Amino acid sequence: MTTARSAILPVLVVGATGSLGGKVVDELLKRGKMVRALVRPTTDASRLESRGVEIARGDMLDLDSLVAAMNDADAVITTAAGYTRGGKNAHDIDTVGNANLAEAAHRAGIRRFVLTSILTSDQTPQTSRTSGTRRSPRTNSNSSASHSSRCARERSSTRS
């Protein structure tokens, strides 16, 4: 069901310049949605701009820029992943950056927040469905996903 709010407010896509994020943008535009993309200050956004996507300049490690990008948005979809481009901040983007996105969504009053990630997918423990695979179960309490979850829980508990 489409509400009046969701029909006029944009969906913010984080990671829109990447492969998966670009596909999310394509689908949203195809469905007639207004799209806003969070794009780093040094990244070329001309392809997105030429398609009518609103550009919000910011960085996942800058909480204030995330809140600003989310103001007056209906929803946030993030496909961003630091590990895909590497660099010195890759781990921070995948951990602190994702926690910042969740915090910014809370502050901006975002109704829907969708985070996609394959981080630690190779560390899925065996279950009855996967017991036939050759992969041995590995768990790592210091994994990026675990760290992001702990950050979000810690921030949530400090607000209570």
C-alpha positions as a LaTeX table, in Angstrom:
\begin{tabular}{lrrr}
\hline
Residue & $x$ (\AA) & $y$ (\AA) & $z$ (\AA) \\
\hline
Met1 & 0.00 & 0.00 & 0.00 \\
Thr2 & 1.43 & 3.36 & $-1.04$ \\
Thr3 & 0.82 & 6.20 & 1.34 \\
Ala4 & 0.79 & 9.86 & 0.33 \\
Arg5 & 4.02 & 10.31 & 2.27 \\
Ser6 & 5.88 & 7.52 & 0.45 \\
Ala7 & 4.65 & 8.77 & $-2.92$ \\
Ile8 & 6.22 & 12.22 & $-2.53$ \\
Leu9 & 9.26 & 11.69 & $-0.31$ \\
Pro10 & 12.45 & 10.22 & $-1.74$ \\
Val11 & 14.09 & 6.95 & $-0.87$ \\
Leu12 & 17.74 & 7.47 & 0.09 \\
Val13 & 20.04 & 4.90 & $-1.48$ \\
Val14 & 23.47 & 4.53 & 0.12 \\
Gly15 & 25.87 & 2.77 & $-2.23$ \\
Ala16 & 24.05 & 3.96 & $-5.35$ \\
Thr17 & 27.29 & 4.34 & $-7.35$ \\
Gly18 & 28.05 & 0.64 & $-6.88$ \\
Ser19 & 26.77 & $-2.35$ & $-8.79$ \\
Leu20 & 24.01 & $-3.51$ & $-6.44$ \\
Gly21 & 23.07 & 0.02 & $-5.39$ \\
Gly22 & 22.75 & 1.01 & $-9.04$ \\
Lys23 & 20.29 & $-1.84$ & $-9.55$ \\
Val24 & 18.29 & $-0.65$ & $-6.52$ \\
Val25 & 18.16 & 2.86 & $-8.03$ \\
Asp26 & 17.04 & 1.41 & $-11.39$ \\
Glu27 & 14.20 & $-0.50$ & $-9.76$ \\
Leu28 & 13.03 & 2.43 & $-7.65$ \\
Leu29 & 12.99 & 4.74 & $-10.68$ \\
Lys30 & 11.16 & 2.10 & $-12.71$ \\
Arg31 & 8.51 & 2.06 & $-9.98$ \\
Gly32 & 8.14 & 5.84 & $-10.16$ \\
Lys33 & 9.82 & 6.56 & $-6.83$ \\
Met34 & 11.81 & 9.69 & $-6.12$ \\
Val35 & 15.40 & 8.72 & $-5.38$ \\
Arg36 & 18.12 & 10.49 & $-3.43$ \\
Ala37 & 21.63 & 9.03 & $-3.37$ \\
Leu38 & 24.28 & 9.50 & $-0.72$ \\
Val39 & 27.50 & 10.06 & $-2.64$ \\
Arg40 & 30.95 & 10.78 & $-1.24$ \\
Pro41 & 32.22 & 14.31 & $-1.96$ \\
Thr42 & 34.94 & 13.07 & $-4.34$ \\
Thr43 & 32.79 & 10.59 & $-6.29$ \\
Asp44 & 31.38 & 11.40 & $-9.74$ \\
Ala45 & 27.59 & 11.35 & $-9.54$ \\
Ser46 & 26.86 & 12.57 & $-13.08$ \\
Arg47 & 25.35 & 9.24 & $-14.20$ \\
Leu48 & 22.86 & 9.37 & $-11.31$ \\
Glu49 & 22.14 & 13.09 & $-11.81$ \\
Ser50 & 21.42 & 12.53 & $-15.52$ \\
Arg51 & 18.67 & 10.08 & $-14.50$ \\
Gly52 & 17.00 & 12.58 & $-12.17$ \\
Val53 & 18.45 & 11.25 & $-8.91$ \\
Glu54 & 18.90 & 13.87 & $-6.21$ \\
Ile55 & 22.46 & 13.84 & $-4.86$ \\
Ala56 & 23.23 & 14.25 & $-1.16$ \\
Arg57 & 26.96 & 14.58 & $-0.53$ \\
Gly58 & 28.18 & 12.83 & 2.60 \\
Asp59 & 30.22 & 10.07 & 4.15 \\
Met60 & 29.23 & 7.07 & 6.25 \\
Leu61 & 31.83 & 8.06 & 8.85 \\
Asp62 & 30.26 & 11.53 & 9.22 \\
Leu63 & 27.07 & 11.12 & 11.24 \\
Asp64 & 25.91 & 14.71 & 10.66 \\
Ser65 & 26.14 & 14.30 & 6.88 \\
Leu66 & 24.03 & 11.15 & 7.13 \\
Val67 & 21.32 & 12.85 & 9.17 \\
Ala68 & 21.26 & 15.71 & 6.65 \\
Ala69 & 20.95 & 13.26 & 3.74 \\
Met70 & 18.08 & 11.46 & 5.47 \\
Asn71 & 16.05 & 14.56 & 6.35 \\
Asp72 & 12.69 & 14.44 & 4.57 \\
Ala73 & 13.32 & 10.93 & 3.20 \\
Asp74 & 10.72 & 8.19 & 3.41 \\
Ala75 & 13.13 & 5.27 & 3.62 \\
Val76 & 16.80 & 4.30 & 3.45 \\
Ile77 & 18.26 & 1.38 & 1.52 \\
Thr78 & 21.97 & 0.76 & 1.93 \\
Thr79 & 24.10 & $-1.52$ & $-0.20$ \\
Ala80 & 27.36 & 0.25 & 0.67 \\
Ala81 & 30.36 & $-1.90$ & 1.50 \\
Gly82 & 33.82 & $-0.64$ & 2.32 \\
Tyr83 & 35.48 & $-3.97$ & 1.65 \\
Thr84 & 34.62 & $-3.78$ & $-2.06$ \\
Arg85 & 36.83 & $-0.77$ & $-2.63$ \\
Gly86 & 39.40 & $-1.46$ & 0.06 \\
Gly87 & 41.49 & 1.33 & 1.45 \\
Lys88 & 42.42 & 2.35 & 4.94 \\
Asn89 & 38.81 & 3.06 & 6.03 \\
Ala90 & 37.19 & $-0.10$ & 4.62 \\
His91 & 36.74 & $-1.80$ & 8.00 \\
Asp92 & 35.45 & 1.40 & 9.63 \\
Ile93 & 32.93 & 1.92 & 6.82 \\
Asp94 & 31.62 & $-1.62$ & 7.26 \\
Thr95 & 31.34 & $-1.31$ & 11.04 \\
Val96 & 31.17 & 2.27 & 12.31 \\
Gly97 & 29.63 & 3.46 & 9.05 \\
Asn98 & 26.75 & 1.00 & 9.23 \\
Ala99 & 26.19 & 1.84 & 12.89 \\
Asn100 & 26.18 & 5.53 & 11.93 \\
Leu101 & 23.56 & 4.85 & 9.26 \\
Ala102 & 21.28 & 3.18 & 11.81 \\
Glu103 & 21.79 & 6.02 & 14.29 \\
Ala104 & 21.15 & 8.68 & 11.63 \\
Ala105 & 17.97 & 6.89 & 10.54 \\
His106 & 16.78 & 6.93 & 14.15 \\
Arg107 & 17.57 & 10.64 & 14.52 \\
Ala108 & 15.90 & 11.53 & 11.22 \\
Gly109 & 12.77 & 9.49 & 12.02 \\
Ile110 & 13.14 & 7.15 & 9.05 \\
Arg111 & 10.21 & 4.71 & 8.88 \\
Arg112 & 11.98 & 1.99 & 6.87 \\
Phe113 & 15.67 & 1.09 & 6.95 \\
Val114 & 17.04 & $-1.73$ & 4.78 \\
Leu115 & 20.66 & $-2.84$ & 5.16 \\
Thr116 & 22.07 & $-5.41$ & 2.78 \\
Ser117 & 25.38 & $-7.07$ & 3.50 \\
Ile118 & 27.31 & $-10.19$ & 2.70 \\
Leu119 & 29.89 & $-9.58$ & 5.41 \\
Thr120 & 30.65 & $-12.79$ & 7.31 \\
Ser121 & 28.41 & $-14.80$ & 4.98 \\
Asp122 & 31.30 & $-17.22$ & 4.65 \\
Gln123 & 31.13 & $-17.72$ & 8.40 \\
Thr124 & 27.61 & $-19.16$ & 8.54 \\
Pro125 & 27.54 & $-22.05$ & 11.01 \\
Gln126 & 26.38 & $-25.41$ & 9.74 \\
Thr127 & 22.73 & $-26.20$ & 10.20 \\
Ser128 & 20.68 & $-29.16$ & 9.08 \\
Arg129 & 20.20 & $-27.33$ & 5.75 \\
Thr130 & 23.94 & $-26.77$ & 5.24 \\
Ser131 & 25.33 & $-29.92$ & 6.84 \\
Gly132 & 25.96 & $-31.45$ & 3.42 \\
Thr133 & 28.37 & $-28.66$ & 2.47 \\
Arg134 & 32.12 & $-28.94$ & 2.82 \\
Arg135 & 32.46 & $-25.60$ & 4.56 \\
Ser136 & 33.40 & $-25.90$ & 8.19 \\
Pro137 & 31.61 & $-23.62$ & 10.62 \\
Arg138 & 33.59 & $-20.62$ & 11.71 \\
Thr139 & 32.50 & $-18.04$ & 14.16 \\
Asn140 & 34.26 & $-14.83$ & 14.98 \\
Ser141 & 32.90 & $-12.61$ & 17.69 \\
Asn142 & 35.03 & $-9.79$ & 16.29 \\
Ser143 & 33.46 & $-9.97$ & 12.82 \\
Ser144 & 32.19 & $-6.78$ & 11.21 \\
Ala145 & 28.56 & $-7.83$ & 11.48 \\
Ser146 & 28.96 & $-8.71$ & 15.15 \\
His147 & 30.73 & $-5.42$ & 15.78 \\
Ser148 & 27.99 & $-3.43$ & 14.00 \\
Ser149 & 25.31 & $-5.21$ & 15.99 \\
Arg150 & 27.13 & $-4.55$ & 19.26 \\
Cys151 & 27.55 & $-0.86$ & 18.34 \\
Ala152 & 23.86 & $-0.51$ & 17.56 \\
Arg153 & 22.86 & $-2.30$ & 20.79 \\
Glu154 & 25.23 & $-0.15$ & 22.84 \\
Arg155 & 23.87 & 3.05 & 21.33 \\
Ser156 & 20.32 & 1.86 & 21.88 \\
Ser157 & 20.96 & 0.98 & 25.51 \\
Thr158 & 22.53 & 4.36 & 26.24 \\
Arg159 & 19.33 & 6.07 & 25.10 \\
Ser160 & 17.16 & 4.05 & 27.47 \\
\hline
\end{tabular}
